[in-house]
Amino acid sequence: YAAPMIDSTAVLVSTAFSIALFHTVASPDHYLPFVLLGKAENWPLRRILRVTVLCGAGHVLSSLLLATLGAALGWSALGAEWLNGIRGNLAAGALVLLGLAYMIWGIFRARRHGSDGHVHLSAGGQWTVRALFLIFVFGPCEPMIPLVMVPAAQHSPTALLAVSSVFAVTTIAAMAAAVAAAHAGIALFEFRFVRRYIHAFSGFALCASGLLITVLGA
């Protein structure tokens, strides 16, 4: 009876890898906000990646905890998806509001300070990072839920650990890789107007990410 168990785990692990990679790359809200925020605050890439990894870990681990708890309490996959749908709508709404607030603050800052240099650790950047982390923690990683609930419901800790680890590592690594690639690409656009309104553009990206989650469930 060992062979079917190994095959089943292998299928779940490969599926987790594929879905995590596709979902992350296809969802700009998983990396674009970090790139633009880091650009606005003039952070080095290593700092942007730290923030990205921190938010990604909170995003994945919170969903893992909820899915495992749901399986332990006998929730159905449909019930867990419904609960995460509510979490997703709340997180998306918070992201839209955060983006609007940061965009308005960015416009005000640009008009007040003109095209002067960037300010490290501005007040706007500090509260935006904290809010972004909380949004990612409370925002569900929906594709992960059914994958994790299967081995959890079967009381298979080995399969649960394998699936959740692969999904988590793939998601966070893909976020970091996408951030690094986008950071290199955005460095090519150093126009004065863009530099002046970079905080406003960052806020717009956050707002657009929230709308993307609402419309596409990304």
C-alpha positions as CSV (number, residue, x, y, z in Angstrom):
1,Y,0.0,0.0,0.0
2,A,3.0,2.3,0.1
3,A,3.2,2.9,-3.7
4,P,-0.3,4.6,-4.0
5,M,0.6,6.9,-1.1
6,I,3.9,7.9,-2.7
7,D,2.2,8.5,-6.0
8,S,-0.6,10.6,-4.4
9,T,1.9,12.7,-2.6
10,A,4.0,13.2,-5.7
11,V,1.0,14.3,-7.6
12,L,0.0,16.8,-4.9
13,V,3.5,18.1,-4.7
14,S,3.9,18.6,-8.4
15,T,0.5,20.2,-8.6
16,A,1.4,22.5,-5.7
17,F,4.6,23.6,-7.5
18,S,2.8,24.3,-10.8
19,I,-0.1,26.2,-9.3
20,A,2.0,28.3,-6.9
21,L,4.3,29.3,-9.8
22,F,1.6,30.2,-12.2
23,H,-0.6,31.9,-9.6
24,T,2.3,34.1,-8.4
25,V,3.6,35.1,-11.8
26,A,0.1,35.8,-13.2
27,S,-0.8,38.0,-10.2
28,P,1.0,41.4,-10.4
29,D,-0.3,42.3,-7.0
30,H,2.2,39.7,-5.6
31,Y,5.2,41.7,-6.8
32,L,4.5,45.1,-8.4
33,P,3.5,47.0,-5.2
34,F,6.9,46.0,-3.6
35,V,8.8,47.2,-6.7
36,L,7.1,50.6,-6.9
37,L,7.2,51.1,-3.1
38,G,10.9,50.3,-3.0
39,K,11.5,52.6,-5.9
40,A,9.5,55.4,-4.2
41,E,11.5,55.0,-1.0
42,N,14.8,54.6,-2.9
43,W,15.5,51.3,-1.2
44,P,18.2,48.9,-2.3
45,L,17.0,45.7,-3.9
46,R,18.0,43.6,-0.8
47,R,15.6,45.6,1.3
48,I,12.8,45.3,-1.2
49,L,13.3,41.6,-1.2
50,R,13.2,41.4,2.6
51,V,9.8,43.1,2.6
52,T,8.6,40.9,-0.2
53,V,9.7,37.7,1.6
54,L,8.2,38.9,4.8
55,C,4.8,39.6,3.2
56,G,4.9,36.5,1.2
57,A,5.6,34.3,4.2
58,G,2.7,35.9,6.1
59,H,0.5,35.5,3.1
60,V,1.2,31.8,2.8
61,L,1.5,30.8,6.4
62,S,-1.8,32.4,7.4
63,S,-3.6,30.4,4.7
64,L,-1.8,27.2,5.7
65,L,-2.9,27.7,9.3
66,L,-6.5,28.3,8.3
67,A,-6.7,25.4,6.0
68,T,-5.1,23.0,8.5
69,L,-7.4,24.2,11.2
70,G,-10.4,23.8,8.9
71,A,-9.5,20.3,8.1
72,A,-9.0,19.5,11.8
73,L,-12.5,20.9,12.5
74,G,-14.0,19.0,9.7
75,W,-14.7,21.9,7.4
76,S,-15.5,21.1,3.8
77,A,-13.3,22.6,1.0
78,L,-16.3,24.6,-0.1
79,G,-16.7,26.1,3.4
80,A,-13.1,27.0,3.6
81,E,-13.2,28.6,0.1
82,W,-16.3,30.6,1.2
83,L,-14.5,31.9,4.3
84,N,-11.4,32.7,2.3
85,G,-13.6,34.5,-0.2
86,I,-14.7,36.9,2.6
87,R,-11.1,37.3,3.7
88,G,-10.1,38.0,0.1
89,N,-12.8,40.7,-0.4
90,L,-11.8,42.4,2.9
91,A,-8.1,42.3,2.0
92,A,-8.8,43.6,-1.5
93,G,-10.9,46.5,-0.1
94,A,-8.1,47.4,2.3
95,L,-5.6,47.3,-0.4
96,V,-7.7,49.7,-2.6
97,L,-8.1,52.1,0.4
98,L,-4.4,51.9,1.2
99,G,-3.5,52.6,-2.4
100,L,-5.8,55.6,-2.6
101,A,-4.4,57.0,0.6
102,Y,-0.8,56.5,-0.6
103,M,-1.6,57.9,-4.0
104,I,-3.2,61.1,-2.5
105,W,-0.2,61.5,-0.1
106,G,2.2,61.0,-3.1
107,I,0.5,63.7,-5.1
108,F,0.5,66.1,-2.2
109,R,4.2,65.3,-1.5
110,A,5.2,65.8,-5.2
111,R,3.4,69.2,-5.3
112,R,5.0,70.3,-2.1
113,H,8.5,69.1,-2.6
114,G,8.8,69.1,-6.3
115,S,11.3,66.8,-7.9
116,D,13.8,66.8,-5.0
117,G,15.6,63.6,-4.2
118,H,14.0,60.6,-2.5
119,V,13.6,60.4,1.2
120,H,14.7,57.2,2.9
121,L,12.2,55.7,5.3
122,S,9.5,58.4,4.8
123,A,6.5,58.3,7.1
124,G,4.4,57.2,4.1
125,G,6.7,54.3,3.3
126,Q,6.8,53.1,6.9
127,W,3.0,52.9,7.4
128,T,2.5,51.5,3.9
129,V,4.9,48.6,4.6
130,R,3.1,47.8,7.9
131,A,-0.3,48.0,6.2
132,L,0.8,46.0,3.2
133,F,2.1,43.2,5.5
134,L,-1.2,43.0,7.4
135,I,-3.1,42.9,4.1
136,F,-1.0,40.0,2.9
137,V,-1.5,38.2,6.2
138,F,-5.2,38.6,6.1
139,G,-5.5,38.1,2.4
140,P,-6.0,34.4,1.5
141,C,-3.7,32.4,-0.7
142,E,-6.8,30.7,-2.3
143,P,-5.1,28.1,-4.6
144,M,-3.3,26.7,-1.5
145,I,-6.5,25.9,0.4
146,P,-7.8,22.7,-1.4
147,L,-4.2,21.4,-1.9
148,V,-3.5,21.6,1.8
149,M,-6.9,20.3,3.0
150,V,-6.5,17.0,1.2
151,P,-3.5,15.6,3.1
152,A,-4.7,17.4,6.3
153,A,-8.1,15.6,6.1
154,Q,-6.3,12.3,5.4
155,H,-4.2,12.8,8.5
156,S,-1.0,12.5,6.5
157,P,1.6,14.8,8.1
158,T,4.3,13.8,5.6
159,A,2.2,14.8,2.6
160,L,0.9,17.9,4.4
161,L,4.5,19.0,5.1
162,A,5.6,18.3,1.6
163,V,2.7,20.0,-0.2
164,S,2.7,23.1,2.1
165,S,6.5,23.5,2.0
166,V,6.7,23.3,-1.8
167,F,3.8,25.7,-2.2
168,A,5.2,28.2,0.3
169,V,8.8,28.1,-1.0
170,T,7.7,28.3,-4.7
171,T,5.3,31.2,-4.0
172,I,7.9,33.2,-2.0
173,A,10.7,32.4,-4.4
174,A,8.6,33.4,-7.4
175,M,7.6,36.6,-5.7
176,A,11.2,37.5,-5.0
177,A,12.3,36.6,-8.6
178,A,9.5,38.6,-10.1
179,V,10.4,41.6,-7.9
180,A,14.1,41.4,-8.9
181,A,13.2,41.2,-12.6
182,A,10.7,44.1,-12.4
183,H,13.1,46.1,-10.3
184,A,15.7,45.8,-13.0
185,G,13.2,46.7,-15.7
186,I,11.8,49.7,-13.9
187,A,15.3,51.1,-13.5
188,L,15.3,51.8,-17.2
189,F,12.6,54.5,-16.7
190,E,14.2,57.4,-14.9
191,F,12.1,60.2,-16.3
192,R,11.8,63.3,-14.2
193,F,8.0,63.2,-14.1
194,V,8.1,59.5,-13.0
195,R,10.6,60.3,-10.2
196,R,8.5,63.3,-9.0
197,Y,5.2,61.3,-8.8
198,I,6.7,57.9,-7.9
199,H,4.8,57.7,-4.6
200,A,1.6,58.5,-6.4
201,F,2.3,55.8,-9.0
202,S,3.0,53.3,-6.1
203,G,-0.3,54.1,-4.6
204,F,-2.0,53.6,-7.9
205,A,-0.4,50.2,-8.2
206,L,-1.6,49.2,-4.8
207,C,-5.1,50.4,-5.6
208,A,-5.0,48.6,-9.0
209,S,-3.8,45.4,-7.3
210,G,-6.8,45.5,-4.9
211,L,-9.2,45.9,-7.8
212,L,-7.5,43.1,-9.6
213,I,-8.1,40.8,-6.7
214,T,-11.7,41.8,-6.5
215,V,-12.4,41.4,-10.3
216,L,-10.3,38.3,-11.1
217,G,-9.8,36.8,-7.6
218,A,-6.1,36.9,-8.3
